[in-house]
Amino acid sequence: MKRLRDLDYFLIVPYLILCAIGIVMVYSASSNVAVENGTTPSAYLVRQAFWVVIGLGITIFMTAMNTRYLHYKQFYWIGMILLDCVLIWLLAAGKTINGASGWISFGPINIQPAEFVKFFLIVATASRLGRRSDEKPMLSGHWWGINAKPIILSAFMIGLVLVQPDMGSAVIITGILVMMYLGSGFSYKLMLAIVGSGIAFYFCVLLPIMFKIGKATNVSNYKLARIVAFVDPFGHQSGSGLQLVNSYYAISNGGLFGVGLGNSIQKRGYLPEPNTDFIMSIISEELGLIGIIIILCLLAFIVCRAIYIGIHSENTFNIMVCYGVATYFALQAFVNIGGVVGFLPITGVTFPFISYGGSSMMSLTLCLGLLINVSAQEKIAKRKGQ
């Protein structure tokens, strides 16, 4: 049984601080947007606080649960079939937001199933690798026969996310799986071959399909505009480059120490999505580079702690969970920051625990709760072994 002394406060404290910063900054970044939408300035504050409470409940549940249930093959197959059906349904009837038909609407609440694919594949892959660890399939000549099915099924799921199209989530999911397989001893040459084949399939098969769909829905045109804006934002600052140019202005205006909490100029109708995709631009403007560094250090501490737990674990499932969650958090932050500063195309990926959004918060806290659970298991195992 897990007690309070077994909980990993090196994970819990940074998480709570990030959530607190997120609530404050969502309120600051969204107040103008909320008024423009005809609601009170605190509308998004209340919603974000609600999702933080839901996330805290999920974290507690995942920390307390017996992870043995996650090893059942029924979990893998039911989850795979259910998520595949939902992702296929989204292509035909999903709600389109920011060019991607990847949302299910429940009244005022929009759920993005692709976020839960990240958690599911981390658990499913860790469980699969854990069951096969004694056979050392990654180092044998029979690796493909043993791992072909899960790799193909995972690739199919990633393909469904790509066709929405949600490039950001697809890249993050792919990165998670690559790092988990490499961490288990998978040959990097074989991994390069598989990833290369996937990229070729995307450009030769999926991309033409997406453009055909885009002729009817303007989805492909929207994504193409984002790529054009990435290449030359100032040449398209009145159109597709608007977000990135105003993000630059916000970062430049903030400098080292920022203009002060609540004093952002860019959030006042100049920078779209100031409380979601581009909340880090507003934080940079109001709290400066110092504020950004503090947030990045808090998240980096969680990522490094996850890797530390994985390195010192002797349970394959626990090791793979740690590597998967660490990659998830790190890649999510990297893709978001990369879009904000123009290093990567804008993909709509949120910043972990900071950006406004319920689906992302639930997926992140599912993973964090599982990570805290794994850490507690390791403490208990070491105590019993002494």
Secondary structure, 3 states (H helix, E strand, C coil): CCCHHHCCHHHHHHHHHHHHHHHHHHHHHHHHHHHHCCCCCCHHHHHHHHHHHHHHHHHHHHHHCCHHHHHCHHHHHHHHHHHHHHHHHHHHHCEEECCEEEEEEECCEEECCHHHHHHHHHHHHHHHHHHHHHHCHHHCCCHHHHHHHHHHHHHHHHHHHHHCCCHHHHHHHHHHHHHHHHHCCCCHHHHHHHHHHHHHHHHHHHHHHHHHHHHHHCHHHHHHHHHHHHHCCHHHCCCCCHHHHHHHHHHHHHCCCCCCCCCCCCCCCCCCCCCCCCHHHHHHHHHHHHHHHHHHHHHHHHHHHHHHHHHCCCCHHHHHHHHHHHHHHHHHHHHHHHHHCCCCCCCCCCCCCCCCCHHHHHHHHHHHHHHHHHHHHHHHHHHHHC
